[in-house]
Amino acid sequence: LELLRMRHFVLRAGKRAGGILTWQAGEGIPDKLWLAVPASEQSDQVARRLMGAFLQHEWNGRALSLEVPMGQAEAGLKSVGFQLKRNLDWMRYLPD
Protein backbone atom coordinates (compact mmCIF):
# COMPACT_ATOMS: atom_id res chain seq x y z
CA LEU A 1 0.00 0.00 0.00
CA GLU A 2 1.41 3.37 -1.00
CA LEU A 3 -0.23 6.63 -0.03
CA LEU A 4 0.37 9.68 -2.19
CA ARG A 5 1.00 12.90 -0.30
CA MET A 6 -0.68 15.92 -1.81
CA ARG A 7 -1.50 19.36 -0.53
CA HIS A 8 -4.43 21.39 -1.75
CA PHE A 9 -4.74 25.17 -1.84
CA VAL A 10 -8.04 26.95 -2.46
CA LEU A 11 -8.53 30.56 -3.48
CA ARG A 12 -11.89 31.58 -2.09
CA ALA A 13 -14.33 33.86 -3.84
CA GLY A 14 -16.81 34.64 -1.08
CA LYS A 15 -18.16 31.29 0.09
CA ARG A 16 -17.12 29.47 -3.09
CA ALA A 17 -13.85 28.10 -4.38
CA GLY A 18 -12.46 30.47 -7.02
CA GLY A 19 -9.55 28.19 -7.92
CA ILE A 20 -7.86 25.06 -6.63
CA LEU A 21 -4.20 24.05 -6.77
CA THR A 22 -2.93 20.57 -5.89
CA TRP A 23 0.79 20.01 -5.17
CA GLN A 24 2.57 16.67 -5.06
CA ALA A 25 6.25 16.66 -4.12
CA GLY A 26 8.30 14.57 -6.52
CA GLU A 27 11.04 12.18 -5.52
CA GLY A 28 13.90 12.71 -7.96
CA ILE A 29 11.52 14.36 -10.44
CA PRO A 30 9.92 17.82 -10.56
CA ASP A 31 7.10 18.49 -8.13
CA LYS A 32 3.71 18.17 -9.83
CA LEU A 33 1.01 20.82 -9.79
CA TRP A 34 -2.57 20.60 -11.03
CA LEU A 35 -4.56 23.81 -11.40
CA ALA A 36 -8.33 24.11 -11.68
CA VAL A 37 -9.81 27.54 -12.35
CA PRO A 38 -13.19 28.49 -13.79
CA ALA A 39 -13.22 28.90 -17.57
CA SER A 40 -14.13 32.60 -17.59
CA GLU A 41 -12.70 36.03 -18.30
CA GLN A 42 -11.28 35.95 -14.76
CA SER A 43 -9.25 32.74 -15.17
CA ASP A 44 -5.98 34.64 -15.75
CA GLN A 45 -6.49 36.74 -12.62
CA VAL A 46 -7.41 33.71 -10.50
CA ALA A 47 -4.40 31.72 -11.78
CA ARG A 48 -2.05 34.68 -11.18
CA ARG A 49 -3.27 35.17 -7.59
CA LEU A 50 -3.31 31.48 -6.65
CA MET A 51 0.03 30.58 -8.26
CA GLY A 52 1.65 33.79 -7.03
CA ALA A 53 0.63 33.03 -3.44
CA PHE A 54 1.86 29.44 -3.76
CA LEU A 55 5.24 30.50 -5.15
CA GLN A 56 5.72 33.17 -2.51
CA HIS A 57 4.54 31.28 0.58
CA GLU A 58 4.75 27.52 -0.04
CA TRP A 59 7.21 26.73 -2.83
CA ASN A 60 10.41 25.01 -1.71
CA GLY A 61 12.52 26.02 -4.73
CA ARG A 62 12.30 22.63 -6.47
CA ALA A 63 11.53 22.25 -10.18
CA LEU A 64 7.80 22.32 -10.95
CA SER A 65 5.62 20.70 -13.60
CA LEU A 66 2.13 22.20 -13.97
CA GLU A 67 -0.86 20.53 -15.63
CA VAL A 68 -3.75 22.73 -16.74
CA PRO A 69 -6.27 22.42 -19.59
CA MET A 70 -4.85 23.67 -22.90
CA GLY A 71 -5.29 27.40 -23.40
CA GLN A 72 -6.69 28.06 -19.94
CA ALA A 73 -5.21 30.93 -17.91
CA GLU A 74 -2.06 31.09 -20.09
CA ALA A 75 -1.48 34.81 -19.61
CA GLY A 76 -1.92 34.55 -15.83
CA LEU A 77 0.53 31.64 -15.62
CA LYS A 78 3.10 33.35 -17.85
CA SER A 79 2.86 36.47 -15.66
CA VAL A 80 4.22 34.50 -12.66
CA GLY A 81 7.01 32.84 -14.65
CA PHE A 82 5.61 29.63 -16.14
CA GLN A 83 6.52 28.70 -19.71
CA LEU A 84 4.56 26.40 -22.00
CA LYS A 85 6.25 23.01 -22.29
CA ARG A 86 3.60 21.04 -24.21
CA ASN A 87 -0.08 21.10 -25.10
CA LEU A 88 -2.41 18.42 -23.85
CA ASP A 89 -5.55 17.43 -25.71
CA TRP A 90 -8.54 17.22 -23.43
CA MET A 91 -11.47 15.10 -24.52
CA ARG A 92 -15.10 15.11 -23.58
CA TYR A 93 -17.16 11.99 -22.99
CA LEU A 94 -20.69 12.28 -24.33
CA PRO A 95 -22.76 9.26 -23.29
CA ASP A 96 -25.59 8.12 -25.57
KOLZA-987026 format. One record per residue (C-alpha): residue number from 1; x, y, z. Coordinates in nm, 3 decimals, always signed. Example, Ala and Ser with C-alpha at 12.3 -4.5 7.8 and 13.67 -1.06 7.14 Angstrom:
<figus>
- nr|px|py|pz
- 1|+1.230|-0.450|+0.780 .
- 2|+1.367|-0.106|+0.714 .
</figus>
This chain:
<figus>
- nr|px|py|pz
- 1|+0.000|+0.000|+0.000 .
- 2|+0.141|+0.337|-0.100 .
- 3|-0.023|+0.663|-0.003 .
- 4|+0.037|+0.968|-0.219 .
- 5|+0.100|+1.290|-0.030 .
- 6|-0.068|+1.592|-0.181 .
- 7|-0.150|+1.936|-0.053 .
- 8|-0.443|+2.139|-0.175 .
- 9|-0.474|+2.517|-0.184 .
- 10|-0.804|+2.695|-0.246 .
- 11|-0.853|+3.056|-0.348 .
- 12|-1.189|+3.158|-0.209 .
- 13|-1.433|+3.386|-0.384 .
- 14|-1.681|+3.464|-0.108 .
- 15|-1.816|+3.129|+0.009 .
- 16|-1.712|+2.947|-0.309 .
- 17|-1.385|+2.810|-0.438 .
- 18|-1.246|+3.047|-0.702 .
- 19|-0.955|+2.819|-0.792 .
- 20|-0.786|+2.506|-0.663 .
- 21|-0.420|+2.405|-0.677 .
- 22|-0.293|+2.057|-0.589 .
- 23|+0.079|+2.001|-0.517 .
- 24|+0.257|+1.667|-0.506 .
- 25|+0.625|+1.666|-0.412 .
- 26|+0.830|+1.457|-0.652 .
- 27|+1.104|+1.218|-0.552 .
- 28|+1.390|+1.271|-0.796 .
- 29|+1.152|+1.436|-1.044 .
- 30|+0.992|+1.782|-1.056 .
- 31|+0.710|+1.849|-0.813 .
- 32|+0.371|+1.817|-0.983 .
- 33|+0.101|+2.082|-0.979 .
- 34|-0.257|+2.060|-1.103 .
- 35|-0.456|+2.381|-1.140 .
- 36|-0.833|+2.411|-1.168 .
- 37|-0.981|+2.754|-1.235 .
- 38|-1.319|+2.849|-1.379 .
- 39|-1.322|+2.890|-1.757 .
- 40|-1.413|+3.260|-1.759 .
- 41|-1.270|+3.603|-1.830 .
- 42|-1.128|+3.595|-1.476 .
- 43|-0.925|+3.274|-1.517 .
- 44|-0.598|+3.464|-1.575 .
- 45|-0.649|+3.674|-1.262 .
- 46|-0.741|+3.371|-1.050 .
- 47|-0.440|+3.172|-1.178 .
- 48|-0.205|+3.468|-1.118 .
- 49|-0.327|+3.517|-0.759 .
- 50|-0.331|+3.148|-0.665 .
- 51|+0.003|+3.058|-0.826 .
- 52|+0.165|+3.379|-0.703 .
- 53|+0.063|+3.303|-0.344 .
- 54|+0.186|+2.944|-0.376 .
- 55|+0.524|+3.050|-0.515 .
- 56|+0.572|+3.317|-0.251 .
- 57|+0.454|+3.128|+0.058 .
- 58|+0.475|+2.752|-0.004 .
- 59|+0.721|+2.673|-0.283 .
- 60|+1.041|+2.501|-0.171 .
- 61|+1.252|+2.602|-0.473 .
- 62|+1.230|+2.263|-0.647 .
- 63|+1.153|+2.225|-1.018 .
- 64|+0.780|+2.232|-1.095 .
- 65|+0.562|+2.070|-1.360 .
- 66|+0.213|+2.220|-1.397 .
- 67|-0.086|+2.053|-1.563 .
- 68|-0.375|+2.273|-1.674 .
- 69|-0.627|+2.242|-1.959 .
- 70|-0.485|+2.367|-2.290 .
- 71|-0.529|+2.740|-2.340 .
- 72|-0.669|+2.806|-1.994 .
- 73|-0.521|+3.093|-1.791 .
- 74|-0.206|+3.109|-2.009 .
- 75|-0.148|+3.481|-1.961 .
- 76|-0.192|+3.455|-1.583 .
- 77|+0.053|+3.164|-1.562 .
- 78|+0.310|+3.335|-1.785 .
- 79|+0.286|+3.647|-1.566 .
- 80|+0.422|+3.450|-1.266 .
- 81|+0.701|+3.284|-1.465 .
- 82|+0.561|+2.963|-1.614 .
- 83|+0.652|+2.870|-1.971 .
- 84|+0.456|+2.640|-2.200 .
- 85|+0.625|+2.301|-2.229 .
- 86|+0.360|+2.104|-2.421 .
- 87|-0.008|+2.110|-2.510 .
- 88|-0.241|+1.842|-2.385 .
- 89|-0.555|+1.743|-2.571 .
- 90|-0.854|+1.722|-2.343 .
- 91|-1.147|+1.510|-2.452 .
- 92|-1.510|+1.511|-2.358 .
- 93|-1.716|+1.199|-2.299 .
- 94|-2.069|+1.228|-2.433 .
- 95|-2.276|+0.926|-2.329 .
- 96|-2.559|+0.812|-2.557 .
</figus>
